[in-house]
């Protein structure tokens, strides 16, 4: 699964080493030095998790964690040299999902990232994209104040996109996943019809989709 990480850290040497290691683990990493840039990045892009230092170029990690948790539905892990009990408790009280003291081993960090993502996905099957709300646990989908009724197959296709957000999915990969529940009921032409119907229900302008994008010659990608 594609994982996008926002790293908020003002120590350039730590940033460079973490980016190098996390990219080897096939994570996409965006690094910013302070609170202002972090909030801009969160508004501009979707991230799966935030790695956050307490001491920042501007602002501080505690206030930024509070803002993130009030506005976004993503896990936060503190990375900090302040490993005393009071700092740890303060971080958890603000909603942090984990706390790792510097210096730390990169493999331990990767393990904690995976644990936070697993826990979050297990506890929270809710996805928000603009005004579109998807609850993969209950099967509920709504746009703004309006509930959207999807057939079982439409919801399964949407669920496949949600599970692979950010990744390009070929038509062959989609057909293979859908085949598991629909068998030969779905062929290439039928898949086109279902994606068209899905876009008509979840997109503001189905002719110019912004949620399920067509990647010419390759397939589809959910933002």
FENWOGI-V244527 format. One record per backbone hydrogen bond with DSSP energy under -0.5 kcal/mol. NH is the residue of the N-H (numbers start at 1). CO is the residue of the C=O. E is the energy in kcal/mol with one decimal. If there is no record, write none. Layout:
BEGIN
nh:NH co:CO e:E
nh:NH co:CO e:E
END
This chain:
BEGIN
nh:5 co:3 e:-0.5
nh:5 co:28 e:-3.5
nh:6 co:49 e:-2.3
nh:7 co:5 e:-0.6
nh:7 co:30 e:-3.1
nh:8 co:6 e:-0.6
nh:8 co:51 e:-3.3
nh:9 co:7 e:-0.7
nh:9 co:32 e:-2.0
nh:12 co:10 e:-0.9
nh:15 co:11 e:-2.4
nh:16 co:12 e:-2.7
nh:17 co:13 e:-1.9
nh:18 co:14 e:-2.5
nh:19 co:15 e:-2.7
nh:20 co:16 e:-2.1
nh:21 co:17 e:-2.1
nh:22 co:18 e:-3.2
nh:23 co:19 e:-2.2
nh:24 co:20 e:-1.2
nh:25 co:21 e:-1.1
nh:26 co:23 e:-1.6
nh:27 co:22 e:-2.3
nh:28 co:3 e:-2.5
nh:29 co:27 e:-0.5
nh:30 co:5 e:-2.7
nh:32 co:7 e:-2.6
nh:35 co:58 e:-2.2
nh:38 co:34 e:-1.9
nh:39 co:35 e:-2.3
nh:40 co:36 e:-1.8
nh:41 co:37 e:-2.4
nh:42 co:38 e:-2.3
nh:43 co:39 e:-1.6
nh:44 co:40 e:-1.6
nh:45 co:41 e:-2.4
nh:48 co:4 e:-2.8
nh:49 co:4 e:-1.2
nh:50 co:75 e:-2.1
nh:51 co:6 e:-2.7
nh:52 co:50 e:-0.5
nh:52 co:77 e:-2.9
nh:53 co:8 e:-2.3
nh:56 co:54 e:-0.7
nh:56 co:59 e:-0.7
nh:57 co:33 e:-2.1
nh:61 co:54 e:-3.0
nh:64 co:60 e:-2.1
nh:65 co:61 e:-2.7
nh:66 co:62 e:-2.1
nh:67 co:63 e:-2.1
nh:68 co:64 e:-2.8
nh:69 co:65 e:-2.6
nh:70 co:66 e:-1.4
nh:71 co:67 e:-1.4
nh:71 co:68 e:-0.5
nh:72 co:68 e:-3.4
nh:74 co:72 e:-0.8
nh:75 co:48 e:-0.8
nh:77 co:50 e:-2.9
nh:78 co:98 e:-2.3
nh:79 co:52 e:-2.7
nh:80 co:78 e:-0.5
nh:80 co:100 e:-1.7
nh:83 co:81 e:-1.6
nh:88 co:84 e:-2.1
nh:89 co:85 e:-2.8
nh:90 co:86 e:-2.3
nh:91 co:87 e:-2.2
nh:92 co:88 e:-2.3
nh:93 co:89 e:-2.5
nh:94 co:90 e:-1.2
nh:95 co:92 e:-1.6
nh:96 co:91 e:-2.1
nh:97 co:76 e:-2.9
nh:98 co:76 e:-1.2
nh:100 co:78 e:-2.8
nh:102 co:80 e:-2.4
nh:108 co:105 e:-0.6
nh:109 co:105 e:-2.0
nh:110 co:106 e:-2.5
nh:111 co:107 e:-2.1
nh:112 co:108 e:-2.3
nh:113 co:109 e:-2.6
nh:114 co:110 e:-2.4
nh:115 co:111 e:-2.2
nh:116 co:112 e:-2.5
nh:117 co:113 e:-2.4
nh:118 co:114 e:-2.6
nh:119 co:115 e:-2.6
nh:120 co:116 e:-2.4
nh:121 co:117 e:-2.7
nh:122 co:118 e:-2.0
nh:123 co:119 e:-2.8
nh:124 co:120 e:-2.1
nh:127 co:134 e:-3.3
nh:129 co:132 e:-2.6
nh:132 co:129 e:-2.4
nh:133 co:131 e:-0.5
nh:133 co:142 e:-3.2
nh:134 co:127 e:-3.0
nh:135 co:140 e:-3.0
nh:136 co:125 e:-2.8
nh:136 co:134 e:-0.7
nh:139 co:135 e:-2.2
nh:140 co:135 e:-0.7
nh:141 co:148 e:-0.5
nh:142 co:133 e:-2.4
nh:143 co:146 e:-3.1
nh:144 co:131 e:-2.8
nh:146 co:143 e:-2.1
nh:148 co:141 e:-3.2
nh:149 co:147 e:-0.5
nh:150 co:148 e:-0.6
nh:155 co:151 e:-2.7
nh:156 co:152 e:-2.0
nh:157 co:153 e:-2.3
nh:158 co:154 e:-2.3
nh:159 co:155 e:-2.8
nh:160 co:156 e:-2.1
nh:161 co:157 e:-1.9
nh:162 co:158 e:-2.5
nh:163 co:159 e:-2.6
nh:164 co:160 e:-0.8
nh:164 co:161 e:-0.7
nh:165 co:162 e:-1.3
nh:166 co:222 e:-2.4
nh:167 co:164 e:-2.3
nh:169 co:167 e:-0.5
nh:169 co:220 e:-3.5
nh:170 co:168 e:-0.5
nh:174 co:170 e:-2.1
nh:175 co:171 e:-2.8
nh:176 co:172 e:-2.1
nh:177 co:173 e:-2.0
nh:178 co:174 e:-2.8
nh:179 co:175 e:-2.3
nh:180 co:176 e:-0.7
nh:180 co:177 e:-0.8
nh:181 co:178 e:-1.5
nh:182 co:178 e:-2.2
nh:183 co:179 e:-2.4
nh:185 co:182 e:-1.7
nh:186 co:183 e:-1.4
nh:187 co:185 e:-0.6
nh:191 co:187 e:-2.4
nh:192 co:188 e:-1.6
nh:193 co:189 e:-1.7
nh:194 co:190 e:-2.4
nh:195 co:191 e:-2.5
nh:196 co:192 e:-2.1
nh:197 co:193 e:-2.5
nh:198 co:194 e:-2.5
nh:199 co:195 e:-2.5
nh:200 co:196 e:-2.0
nh:201 co:197 e:-1.1
nh:201 co:198 e:-0.6
nh:202 co:198 e:-1.9
nh:203 co:199 e:-2.5
nh:208 co:205 e:-1.9
nh:209 co:206 e:-0.6
nh:213 co:211 e:-0.8
nh:213 co:221 e:-3.1
nh:215 co:213 e:-0.5
nh:215 co:219 e:-2.8
nh:216 co:214 e:-0.8
nh:218 co:215 e:-2.7
nh:219 co:215 e:-2.4
nh:220 co:169 e:-2.6
nh:221 co:213 e:-2.4
nh:222 co:167 e:-0.5
nh:223 co:211 e:-2.1
END
